[in-house]
């Protein structure tokens, strides 16, 4: 068995069976890696989330060679969890792939069944939501907000919670009302910040972010993607400001806000002209 295992582990064309065997060997309590053997679902979950973000980062940078490696890292996370599931008698790689395959077939009757493909993307989205609602009902998820994963990034979870609530009519009908609420929440926070405790300030700020996420939903904007893009733009512009300071023989610490702000405006104009 060891010889067969070694042959598979070292076979560059071994594909998924090779990866599964590598993970099985890493988790072997007698001969595996001590660190890997000690891990459990909870300890590996942060790495899974991190790898998903690194996939998104490679896509954002359009670094396709890096994306290949990051997708491999993300696949390893699935293999890791399924190996632990198999050891615990909970599930296996085969059962996981079977479940997702069954779900995709069931959710796409217009591709794998006899439903017509002649419908708009909006209609397909509505049909998709109906199918998901039926799946939740089968799981006895009766509450409107049940099943929205707690571990999602906060902005993404806010949007998903709001979408669920909107389905049952709990939503502002107008984007203008959302904007008005943002103005109101912002003013209240600014005016009361000196009289509130830090815990209360955090709560009020959370309320403001929640309404901003609602505005993103009304505008059909992915707030996570929008914030990632804003982070990237800020990084690019600040790096350019640092470069301009370096040309003057300065660091940011040796400058002041007025100088850096003027350079920031220069960078913005230069970037707009180059677009």
N, C-alpha and C positions, 0 to 999 in steps of 0.2 A: 504493500500500500504506500509506504514511504517513497519507494522508487517512482510509482505512478504519480504521486503528489508532487515530487520534485520535478518530474518531467513536465507536468502541467504548469507549475509555478514558473518554470524557466522557458516556457514555450511562448515566443513573442506573438504567435497567432492564436493564442488560447482564448481570446475574447472574454466574454462575461464569465464562463466557467473558471478561467484562470483567476480573475479578480475575486470571485467567490471563494476559491480555494486559498488564495493569499490571505483573505480576511479570516477564514476558518483557522488557518495556521497561526495567525497573529493572536487569535483569541484562545488558542489551546492552553488550558490551565497548567499543563506540564512542560510544554516546549515552546510556548508562545512568548510574545513580548510582555514583560511585567506591566508596563504602562497600559497597554491595550487590554490586558486581562482585567485590570482594575476598573475599567470604565463601565458606565451604565447609561441608560437613555438620557437621564438628566445631565450628566457630565458632558455628553457628546452634543446635546442640543445646541449649545452656544456656537460650537464649531460649524454645525449645519447651517445656522443662520448666517454666520460670517462668510461661509463659502458661497451662499446664495447671493450675498451682496457683492462678493468679488466677481461673480459671473456678470452681475449687472454693471459693475464698474468696467469690466473688459469690453462689454457691449457699448457702453457710453463712450469709451475711448476708441472704439472701432479697431481694437487690437485683436484681430482674429486668431493669431497664433497664441496669444495669451488666453483667449477664450477657450481654445481647445483644452489647454491645461486646466483651466478653472472648471470647465464642465466635468473633466475627469475627477477633480477634487470633490465636486458636488455629488457625482455618481458614487464615489467612495463612501460618502455619508449615508446614502441609501443602503449600500451594502453593509455598512457598519451596523445600522439599526436593524436590518433584517437578520443579520447573524445573531445579534443579541435576542431578537424575537424568537428565532429558531431554538436557541439555547434554552429559552424560558418556556417553550411550548406555546407561544402566543401566535406566531405567524412565521412565514418564511419568505424568501425572495420570490419563490414561485407563486405563493398566495397573494403577495403584494402586486406582482405584475398581472396576475389573473384579475384581481379586483379592479385595478385601474383600466385594464382592457375592457372588462365588462361594463364599467361606468362610461367609457368613451363610446362604446357601441350603443348603449342605451340612450345616451344624451344626443346622439346624432342619427336619429331615425331617417333623416333626409339624405344621409350618406350610406348607411348600412341597412336601412329598412326600405319601406315602400312609400315613405313620405316624399312629397315633391320638394325639389331643391329651388323651385321658383318662388323665392321669398326674399325680402330685404334683410339686411343685417340687423335692423331694429326688430323685425319680426322674429328673427332667429334668437336674438337676445331675450325677447319675451318668452319664447318657447323654452329656451334654456332655463329661465327662472321658474317656469311652471314645473319642469322636470325636477329641478332641484328642490322645489317646495314639496313635491310628492315624495322625494327621497327623505326629506326631513320628517315628513308625516310618518313615513314607514319606520323611522327611528324614534318615534314618539316625541319629537321635539315640538312641543306645543306653543311655547312662548315665541313671540315674534323675533326676539333677539337671540334665541338659543342657537348655539352652534357657531357663533362668530368667535374664532379662536382668540383666546386671551393673549397668546404669545406674539400676535402680529405687531409690526411697528405701529406706534400709537396713532399716527396720522392715517395710515391705511385702515386700521381698525375703526377709527372714528367715521370714515367714509362708509365702511361696510355697515356699521350700526345705523347710520343715517339712511342708507339705502333701504335697509330692512324696515325702518320706521316709516319711510316715505311710501312703501308699498301698501301700508294700511291707512294712508291719508295723514300721517303725522309729519307735516312738512310745510315750510313756507311756500306759497304758490308763486311768489315773485322773487327774483334775484335782488330787486331793490330792497325788499324787506330784510334779506340777509345782510346786505351792506349796511342798512340802518342799524341792525343789531350789532354789527362789528364796531361801528362808530360809538354806539351807546356803551358797549362793554369796554372799549378802549378808554373812553372818557371817565367812566366810573373807576377803572383801575388806576388811571393817572391821578384822579382827584383824591382817591382814598388810600393811596399807597403808604402815606405817612402814618395813617391811623390804624392800619391793618397789621396783624402779626405776619411773620414770614410764611407761615402755613396758609393763612388767608390770602396772601398775595399769590402764592402758588396756585391755590384753588381758583382764584379769579382769572389768573393768566391761563390756566387750563381751560376755563370756560371760553375765553377769547380764542384760543387755538381751535377749540371744537367748532366754533362758529366759522372760523376761517376755513376749516376743512369742509364745512357745509357750503361755503361759497365756491370752493374748488369743485365740489360735486355739481352744483348748479351750472357752473361754467364748463362742465365736462373736462376738467383738468385733473390729472393725476398729481396730487400734492407731493407725494414722495419724489416723483420724477422732476416736478417743477423745482423743488428745493434742492435736489441733487444738481440740477442745471445752474441754479443760483449760486450754489457752493463752488461749482467749477468756474463760473464767471468771476466770482469774487477772488478766487485763488489766482486766476490768470491775470486779473487787473492788479492785484496787490503785488504779485511777482514782478510785473512790469514797473510798478512804482519803485520797488526795491532796486531794480536794475537801473532806473534813472537816477536814483540817489547814489548808487555805486559809481555812476559816471561822474558824479560831483564829489566823489571821495567820501561819501557819508553812508551811515547805516540808519535804519529807522529810529534807533535810539538817539542818534545825533541830530535828528530832524525835529520838526514840530508839526502839529496838526495842520496849520495853515499851509506849510510847504507841501506836505503829503497830499492834502486835499486838492491843491492846485495841480500837482502831478497826476492825481487820480482823474481829474477832468481832462487833462492832456491825453491820458491813455484812452479814455472813453472816446474822445474825438478821433484819435488815430485808429482805433478798432472799428468805429463806425465807417470811417473813410475807406478802410481796407476791405469791408464786407461787400 
